[in-house]
């Protein structure tokens, strides 16, 4: 590689790192910069955050079920099933959302069960098989209504934007209601899934929450590493300045920000974890979405576990530095 190309590559990496760090919340960015100024250390910025898989990677494909011939279809008009199936096959029915498809499956089962006693062979056999198919795939229909829909895609958007605790709180309440809807639909109890999904429209709360965890974890891990690298000479020269950073930045601004974030984020992500677990009961979820759940939503794995561990390690790092540098006072507690 020529010197000019090498220099361009280094510049590009530096620019990308600076751009990523500009997206940090100001208290976190100021905290990291203040510690870097005293420890003479820097890096390339926060790691990229994995987004929600594309729709086709979070959708369960449901095979087509048995179909009635024209004679059998016409014979079911008297009991109302012909109208139900006809609505599914018209122009609007062919562009149903996933939530509408789940509701259609429930309506089909309800009407088909009433029609079955009066159906004549061979329509009876075909209708029996169609009912069995709908019952078998109802959990997948309900899963797709939640996880393959637009509302969840927007909810997990990681596009730039502020983390708003109020949005996280509203989304958490909607997710709690949605868990109940999933239970009702899987049990074939009446439930309005579209009304439950409605409050999530336009809320990017989950993506913003994950981005806040990612940024917070990056900053506190970076600062922890710099604090642990402080030696005796740095203690002697910059100990009082480090204590000032601790009081002004960490205690005064960062710890309240992290505590507020944790209080707002935990109910939302815990609710989404619960929603996912209820949605996949008894079915095999798409692998990409299962990995996303493991890495982003589970409290005992992935990003959330790393966030909690980083908070604990960071508080301990300040305590060690206070002891090592002989600074007065007691170190912080993890938020």
C-alpha positions, 0 to 999 in steps of 0.5 A, spaced: 500 500 500 502 506 498 503 512 503 498 516 500 493 510 500 495 508 507 494 515 509 487 516 506 485 509 510 487 512 517 484 518 515 477 515 514 478 510 520 479 516 524 473 520 521 468 514 522 471 514 529 470 521 530 463 521 527 461 515 532 463 519 538 459 525 536 453 521 537 454 520 544 450 524 549 453 530 551 454 528 558 458 521 556 462 525 551 464 530 556 466 525 561 470 521 556 474 527 553 475 529 560 478 523 562 482 522 556 485 529 557 488 527 563 490 520 561 493 521 554 489 515 551 483 515 546 480 510 541 476 509 535 469 510 538 463 506 540 462 499 536 456 499 531 449 496 534 446 490 530 439 492 528 433 488 528 433 483 522 430 485 515 423 482 515 424 476 511 429 474 516 424 475 522 418 472 519 415 465 519 413 462 512 406 459 513 405 453 507 398 454 503 393 450 506 387 445 503 383 449 498 376 448 496 374 447 489 369 451 486 363 447 487 365 446 494 366 453 495 359 455 493 356 450 497 359 454 503 356 461 502 349 459 506 353 458 512 358 465 511 364 461 510 364 463 502 364 471 504 370 470 509 374 466 504 372 471 498 374 477 502 381 474 503 381 473 496 379 480 493 384 485 492 384 488 499 385 481 502 391 479 498 395 485 501 393 484 508 398 486 513 400 480 518 396 482 524 390 482 519 392 475 517 392 473 524 385 476 525 383 472 518 385 466 521 381 466 527 375 468 523 376 463 518 376 458 524 370 460 528 366 460 521 368 454 519 367 450 525 360 452 525 359 450 517 363 443 518 356 439 521 352 441 514 358 441 509 357 435 504 363 430 502 368 432 499 367 439 502 367 436 509 374 433 508 377 439 505 374 443 510 376 439 516 383 439 513 383 446 512 381 447 519 387 443 522 392 447 518 389 453 521 389 451 528 396 448 527 399 455 524 395 459 528 402 460 533 406 462 527 400 467 524 400 471 531 408 471 531 408 474 524 403 479 526 408 482 532 415 481 529 414 481 522 410 487 522 412 495 521 410 497 528 416 493 531 421 495 525 420 502 527 420 501 534 427 498 533 430 503 528 437 505 530 437 511 526 439 517 530 435 521 535 435 522 542 433 517 547 426 520 551 425 516 557 417 518 556 417 514 550 420 508 553 415 508 558 409 509 553 412 503 549 413 499 555 406 500 557 404 498 550 408 492 550 405 489 556 398 490 553 401 486 547 403 480 551 396 479 553 393 480 546 398 474 544 396 470 550 388 471 548 389 470 540 393 464 541 387 461 546 383 464 540 379 469 545 377 475 542 383 481 542 384 487 537 391 486 535 391 492 531 389 496 537 394 494 541 399 495 536 397 502 534 400 506 540 407 503 537 406 507 531 412 512 530 415 510 537 423 508 536 423 507 543 427 500 543 432 502 538 434 508 542 434 504 548 439 499 545 443 505 542 443 508 549 446 502 552 451 501 547 453 508 548 453 508 555 457 501 556 462 504 551 464 510 555 464 507 562 468 501 559 473 506 556 473 510 562 474 504 566 480 502 562 483 508 563 482 509 570 486 502 571 492 504 567 493 510 571 500 509 575 503 512 581 506 518 577 500 520 574 496 519 581 502 524 583 501 529 577 493 529 576 490 526 582 486 532 584 484 533 577 482 526 576 478 527 583 475 533 580 472 529 574 469 524 578 465 529 582 463 534 576 462 529 571 461 522 574 457 524 580 454 530 577 452 528 570 454 521 568 451 517 574 444 521 574 444 520 566 445 512 567 441 511 573 435 515 569 436 511 563 437 504 566 430 505 570 426 507 563 430 502 559 429 496 563 421 495 563 421 496 556 426 491 554 424 486 559 417 487 556 420 485 549 423 479 552 417 477 555 413 478 549 418 474 544 418 468 549 410 468 549 410 469 541 415 463 540 412 458 545 411 451 541 414 454 535 421 455 532 423 462 531 427 465 525 434 464 527 436 471 525 431 474 530 432 468 535 440 471 535 437 478 536 433 476 542 439 473 545 444 479 544 439 485 545 433 483 549 435 478 554 437 480 561 442 475 562 446 475 556 448 480 550 448 487 551 444 488 557 448 483 561 454 487 559 451 493 561 450 491 568 457 488 568 460 494 566 456 499 571 459 494 576 466 494 574 466 502 573 464 503 580 470 498 582 475 502 578 474 509 581 474 505 588 481 502 586 483 509 583 482 513 590 485 507 594 491 507 589 492 515 589 491 516 596 485 520 594 480 522 600 473 520 600 469 514 598 468 511 591 462 511 587 456 505 587 454 503 581 447 506 579 
